[in-house]
Amino acid sequence: MLASGRGQVLGSQAVDLNSLIEDSCCLLQRVVGEDVDLRISLGEDAGQIEADPGQIERVLLNLALNARDAMPSGGILTITTQALDSGGVPNQVDVKPGKYVLMQVTDNGEGIPAERISNIFQPFYTTKSDSKGTGLGLAMVQKIIKQSGGAISVESEPDKGTVFRMYFPVSGNEPESSSDREVVECHEVRGSETVLVVEDDEAVRECSVEFLSSVGYRVLAAASGEEAVAVAGRHKGKIDLMLADVVMPGVNGAKLALSLTESQPDMKVLFVSGHGGTVARLKGVEADAQFLEKPYPFALLATTVRKMLEPGVKAHTAAAGETR
């Protein structure tokens, strides 16, 4: 949401949407679980779109998480693509004349009551219980789609399911080949070490845990610095790396790294934040610390974690104490 609010479209390029969906299938299946049947049907003539592939990956993950929560007893999640021109777009969807790629995400879950449909893209509005959801996920999805030049619509009916339709303008540029871009399959950039993920945003935390688990890591998770200290205290072994959000209520990422130094002296720390490196340093993260700015592609997360865990790389909490 921070990146979207700044008007950033990070890494915008021509993207083969079908290939991106295929590359995400393994992770999406882990996210939704074994009791959800994930079905993919991709139109051969769908074409390319102009977007940030990492952002579109987040759209898919967010919608998959929402679908899973709407199908607590299992169900069917279907992702399809097809080519169409603006004449095939419903009149109530505001798009410019031209050619489009439609990505449709459908579940047969609990559905959304009609009186709530008009509010679901509003920031901080959620149809989930108080203990679940931040109300930012669908607002982020809509912002990403709009920044990619497209539009999104939703149809839903209680007890029958929900359909999200996303319309992306066709790109006139050639997409990068798989040899020119990082593509992480489930069998690539794997590891078996223990990673502690500390993130106060539920959706980001859950996606990070699922992804790192899917490539072999043993993952511990915490929603706050205080909870992370407790999790680390209960863990009967070494924590090889901590992925820590810098800005969190209570104990921030830098202070957390310092507090765990005694019990986990060899633990490496990867800081992440949507506020950028300047704010991270103000919160106590040193300039030479390993740092990723949100949003980042999972390919970059995987390669960064793997490089940090290679033998010979020194542990470095890189936390100097918060300044103001």
C-alpha positions as CSV (number, residue, x, y, z in Angstrom):
1,M,0.0,0.0,0.0
2,L,2.9,2.4,0.7
3,A,4.4,1.8,-2.7
4,S,1.0,2.1,-4.4
5,G,0.3,5.3,-2.5
6,R,3.5,6.8,-3.7
7,G,2.4,6.1,-7.3
8,Q,5.2,3.6,-7.9
9,V,4.9,0.8,-10.5
10,L,8.1,-1.0,-9.6
11,G,9.8,-2.8,-12.4
12,S,7.0,-2.2,-14.9
13,Q,7.7,-4.3,-18.1
14,A,6.0,-6.5,-20.7
15,V,4.8,-9.6,-18.8
16,D,3.5,-12.9,-20.2
17,L,0.6,-13.3,-17.8
18,N,0.1,-16.9,-18.7
19,S,3.7,-17.7,-17.8
20,L,3.5,-15.8,-14.6
21,I,0.5,-17.7,-13.5
22,E,2.1,-21.0,-14.4
23,D,5.2,-20.1,-12.4
24,S,3.0,-19.2,-9.4
25,C,1.0,-22.5,-9.4
26,C,3.1,-24.4,-6.9
27,L,3.1,-21.5,-4.4
28,L,-0.7,-20.9,-4.9
29,Q,-1.5,-24.5,-4.2
30,R,0.5,-24.4,-0.9
31,V,-1.3,-21.2,0.1
32,V,-4.8,-22.6,-0.5
33,G,-4.1,-26.0,0.9
34,E,-4.8,-29.6,-0.2
35,D,-8.5,-29.4,0.4
36,V,-8.9,-26.7,-2.3
37,D,-8.8,-27.8,-5.9
38,L,-6.8,-25.3,-7.9
39,R,-7.7,-25.3,-11.6
40,I,-5.9,-23.3,-14.2
41,S,-7.2,-22.6,-17.7
42,L,-5.1,-20.2,-19.8
43,G,-6.1,-18.8,-23.2
44,E,-3.4,-19.4,-25.8
45,D,-3.9,-16.0,-27.4
46,A,-4.1,-14.0,-24.1
47,G,-1.1,-11.8,-25.0
48,Q,1.2,-9.7,-22.8
49,I,0.5,-7.0,-20.3
50,E,2.5,-4.0,-19.0
51,A,3.0,-4.5,-15.3
52,D,5.4,-5.2,-12.4
53,P,5.5,-9.0,-12.2
54,G,6.1,-8.9,-8.5
55,Q,2.9,-6.9,-8.0
56,I,0.8,-9.2,-10.1
57,E,2.1,-12.1,-8.2
58,R,0.9,-10.4,-5.0
59,V,-2.5,-9.9,-6.6
60,L,-2.7,-13.6,-7.2
61,L,-1.6,-14.5,-3.7
62,N,-4.0,-12.0,-2.1
63,L,-7.0,-13.3,-4.0
64,A,-5.9,-16.9,-3.3
65,L,-5.7,-16.2,0.4
66,N,-9.2,-14.6,0.4
67,A,-10.6,-17.6,-1.6
68,R,-9.1,-20.0,0.9
69,D,-10.7,-18.1,3.8
70,A,-14.0,-18.2,2.0
71,M,-13.8,-22.0,1.6
72,P,-13.0,-23.3,5.2
73,S,-14.2,-26.8,4.3
74,G,-12.5,-26.8,0.9
75,G,-13.7,-26.0,-2.6
76,I,-12.6,-25.0,-6.1
77,L,-10.4,-22.1,-7.0
78,T,-10.2,-21.4,-10.8
79,I,-7.9,-19.0,-12.6
80,T,-8.5,-18.3,-16.3
81,T,-7.2,-15.9,-18.9
82,Q,-8.5,-14.9,-22.3
83,A,-8.0,-12.2,-24.9
84,L,-10.8,-9.7,-25.6
85,D,-11.2,-6.2,-26.9
86,S,-12.9,-3.3,-25.0
87,G,-16.2,-4.1,-26.7
88,G,-16.3,-7.3,-24.7
89,V,-15.8,-5.5,-21.4
90,P,-19.1,-4.9,-19.5
91,N,-20.3,-1.3,-19.7
92,Q,-20.0,-0.7,-16.0
93,V,-16.2,-1.4,-16.1
94,D,-14.3,1.8,-17.1
95,V,-11.7,0.9,-19.7
96,K,-10.2,2.7,-22.7
97,P,-10.8,1.4,-26.2
98,G,-8.3,-1.3,-27.2
99,K,-7.3,-4.9,-26.7
100,Y,-7.2,-6.5,-23.2
101,V,-6.3,-9.6,-21.3
102,L,-8.9,-10.8,-18.9
103,M,-7.7,-12.7,-15.8
104,Q,-10.5,-14.2,-13.9
105,V,-10.3,-15.7,-10.3
106,T,-13.3,-17.7,-9.2
107,D,-14.1,-19.6,-6.0
108,N,-17.2,-21.4,-4.9
109,G,-17.0,-20.3,-1.3
110,E,-19.2,-18.4,1.1
111,G,-19.6,-15.4,-1.1
112,I,-20.1,-11.7,-0.1
113,P,-23.5,-10.2,0.8
114,A,-24.8,-7.7,-1.8
115,E,-24.7,-4.8,0.7
116,R,-21.0,-5.2,1.2
117,I,-19.8,-5.5,-2.4
118,S,-19.6,-1.8,-3.0
119,N,-17.2,-1.4,0.0
120,I,-14.7,-4.3,-0.4
121,F,-12.1,-2.2,-2.2
122,Q,-12.1,0.5,0.4
123,P,-8.9,0.6,2.6
124,F,-9.4,-1.0,6.1
125,Y,-12.8,-2.4,5.2
126,T,-12.9,-6.2,5.7
127,T,-15.7,-8.8,5.6
128,K,-13.6,-11.1,7.9
129,S,-13.9,-11.4,11.6
130,D,-12.1,-9.0,14.0
131,S,-9.2,-11.5,14.4
132,K,-8.6,-11.8,10.7
133,G,-7.7,-9.4,7.9
134,T,-6.4,-5.8,7.8
135,G,-8.8,-4.6,5.2
136,L,-5.9,-3.5,2.9
137,G,-5.6,-6.6,0.7
138,L,-8.3,-5.8,-1.9
139,A,-7.5,-2.1,-1.8
140,M,-3.9,-3.0,-2.7
141,V,-5.2,-5.3,-5.5
142,Q,-7.3,-2.6,-7.0
143,K,-4.5,-0.1,-6.9
144,I,-2.1,-2.4,-8.6
145,I,-4.6,-3.1,-11.4
146,K,-5.2,0.6,-11.9
147,Q,-1.5,1.4,-12.0
148,S,-1.1,-1.3,-14.7
149,G,-3.7,0.6,-16.7
150,G,-6.5,-1.9,-16.1
151,A,-9.7,-2.3,-14.2
152,I,-11.2,-4.8,-11.8
153,S,-14.8,-5.9,-11.1
154,V,-16.4,-8.4,-8.7
155,E,-19.5,-10.5,-8.6
156,S,-20.6,-12.5,-5.6
157,E,-23.5,-14.3,-4.1
158,P,-23.7,-15.8,-0.6
159,D,-23.1,-19.5,-0.5
160,K,-22.3,-19.6,-4.2
161,G,-18.9,-17.9,-4.5
162,T,-17.1,-14.9,-5.8
163,V,-15.7,-13.9,-9.2
164,F,-13.0,-11.3,-9.6
165,R,-12.3,-10.1,-13.2
166,M,-9.2,-8.1,-14.0
167,Y,-8.8,-6.4,-17.3
168,F,-5.2,-5.5,-18.4
169,P,-4.4,-3.6,-21.6
170,V,-2.3,-5.6,-24.0
171,S,1.3,-4.5,-24.1
172,G,3.0,-3.5,-27.4
173,N,6.4,-4.6,-26.1
174,E,8.0,-8.0,-26.1
175,P,8.1,-9.8,-22.8
176,E,11.4,-10.7,-21.2
177,S,12.4,-14.3,-21.8
178,S,12.8,-16.6,-18.9
179,S,16.5,-16.4,-19.5
180,D,16.5,-12.7,-18.9
181,R,14.4,-12.6,-15.7
182,E,14.5,-14.4,-12.4
183,V,11.9,-17.2,-12.3
184,V,11.7,-19.2,-9.1
185,E,10.2,-22.7,-9.4
186,C,9.5,-24.8,-6.3
187,H,12.6,-26.9,-7.0
188,E,15.0,-23.9,-7.4
189,V,16.9,-21.9,-4.8
190,R,16.0,-24.3,-2.1
191,G,17.2,-24.6,1.5
192,S,16.6,-26.6,4.7
193,E,17.6,-24.1,7.4
194,T,15.4,-22.6,10.0
195,V,14.0,-19.1,9.3
196,L,12.1,-16.9,11.6
197,V,9.6,-14.5,9.9
198,V,8.5,-11.5,11.9
199,E,5.9,-9.4,10.2
200,D,2.8,-7.6,11.7
201,D,0.8,-7.7,8.4
202,E,-1.0,-11.0,8.4
203,A,-1.2,-11.4,4.6
204,V,2.5,-10.5,4.0
205,R,3.5,-12.8,6.9
206,E,1.4,-15.7,5.7
207,C,2.6,-15.4,2.1
208,S,6.3,-15.2,3.2
209,V,5.9,-18.3,5.4
210,E,4.2,-20.3,2.7
211,F,6.7,-19.3,0.1
212,L,9.8,-20.1,2.2
213,S,8.2,-23.4,3.3
214,S,7.6,-24.2,-0.3
215,V,11.3,-24.0,-1.1
216,G,12.3,-26.2,1.8
217,Y,13.0,-24.0,4.8
218,R,11.7,-24.8,8.3
219,V,9.8,-21.6,9.1
220,L,8.8,-20.1,12.4
221,A,6.5,-17.1,12.4
222,A,5.6,-14.2,14.7
223,A,3.3,-11.2,14.4
224,S,5.4,-8.8,16.6
225,G,8.8,-8.4,18.1
226,E,7.5,-9.5,21.5
227,E,6.0,-12.7,20.0
228,A,9.2,-13.3,18.1
229,V,11.2,-13.3,21.4
230,A,8.8,-15.8,22.8
231,V,8.9,-18.0,19.7
232,A,12.7,-17.9,19.7
233,G,12.8,-18.8,23.4
234,R,10.6,-21.9,22.9
235,H,12.6,-23.1,19.8
236,K,15.0,-25.8,20.8
237,G,17.7,-25.2,18.3
238,K,19.5,-22.8,16.0
239,I,17.6,-20.1,14.0
240,D,19.7,-19.6,10.9
241,L,18.1,-16.4,9.6
242,M,15.4,-13.9,10.7
243,L,13.3,-12.0,8.2
244,A,12.2,-9.0,10.1
245,D,9.9,-6.1,9.3
246,V,11.7,-2.9,10.4
247,V,8.6,-0.9,11.4
248,M,6.3,-2.7,13.8
249,P,4.3,-1.7,16.9
250,G,6.3,-2.2,20.1
251,V,9.7,-3.7,19.5
252,N,10.8,-2.9,16.0
253,G,13.0,-5.1,13.8
254,A,16.3,-3.5,14.7
255,K,15.7,-3.7,18.4
256,L,14.5,-7.3,18.0
257,A,17.7,-8.3,16.2
258,L,19.7,-6.9,19.1
259,S,17.6,-8.6,21.7
260,L,18.1,-12.0,20.1
261,T,21.9,-11.7,19.7
262,E,22.7,-13.4,23.0
263,S,20.5,-16.4,22.4
264,Q,21.1,-16.7,18.7
265,P,24.6,-15.3,18.1
266,D,25.0,-16.8,14.6
267,M,21.6,-15.8,13.3
268,K,21.7,-13.7,10.2
269,V,19.1,-10.9,9.7
270,L,17.3,-9.8,6.6
271,F,15.4,-6.5,7.2
272,V,12.4,-5.6,5.1
273,S,10.2,-2.5,5.0
274,G,7.8,-0.6,2.9
275,H,9.2,2.7,4.2
276,G,12.5,2.6,2.4
277,G,16.1,2.5,3.5
278,T,16.1,6.0,5.1
279,V,13.4,5.2,7.6
280,A,15.0,1.8,8.2
281,R,18.3,3.6,9.2
282,L,16.4,6.0,11.5
283,K,14.9,2.9,13.2
284,G,18.4,1.6,13.9
285,V,19.2,-0.5,10.9
286,E,22.8,0.2,9.8
287,A,23.5,1.2,6.2
288,D,25.4,-2.1,5.4
289,A,22.6,-4.4,6.6
290,Q,20.9,-6.8,4.3
291,F,17.6,-5.0,3.4
292,L,14.8,-5.4,0.9
293,E,12.2,-2.8,0.2
294,K,8.6,-3.9,-0.1
295,P,7.1,-4.9,-2.4
296,Y,9.7,-7.3,-3.7
297,P,9.4,-10.3,-6.0
298,F,9.6,-13.7,-4.3
299,A,12.5,-14.5,-6.7
300,L,14.5,-11.8,-5.1
301,L,13.6,-13.0,-1.6
302,A,14.6,-16.5,-2.4
303,T,18.0,-15.6,-3.9
304,T,18.8,-13.1,-1.1
305,V,18.0,-15.6,1.6
306,R,20.0,-18.3,-0.1
307,K,23.1,-16.1,-0.5
308,M,22.9,-15.0,3.1
309,L,22.9,-18.6,4.3
310,E,25.9,-19.7,2.3
311,P,28.9,-20.7,4.3
312,G,31.4,-17.9,5.0
313,V,28.7,-15.2,5.2
314,K,29.0,-13.6,8.6
315,A,26.1,-13.1,10.9
316,H,25.2,-9.4,11.1
317,T,22.3,-7.9,13.1
318,A,23.2,-4.5,11.8
319,A,21.2,-2.7,14.4
320,A,22.6,0.3,16.1
321,G,19.7,1.5,18.2
322,E,16.8,3.7,17.2
323,T,17.4,7.4,16.6
324,R,15.0,10.2,16.3
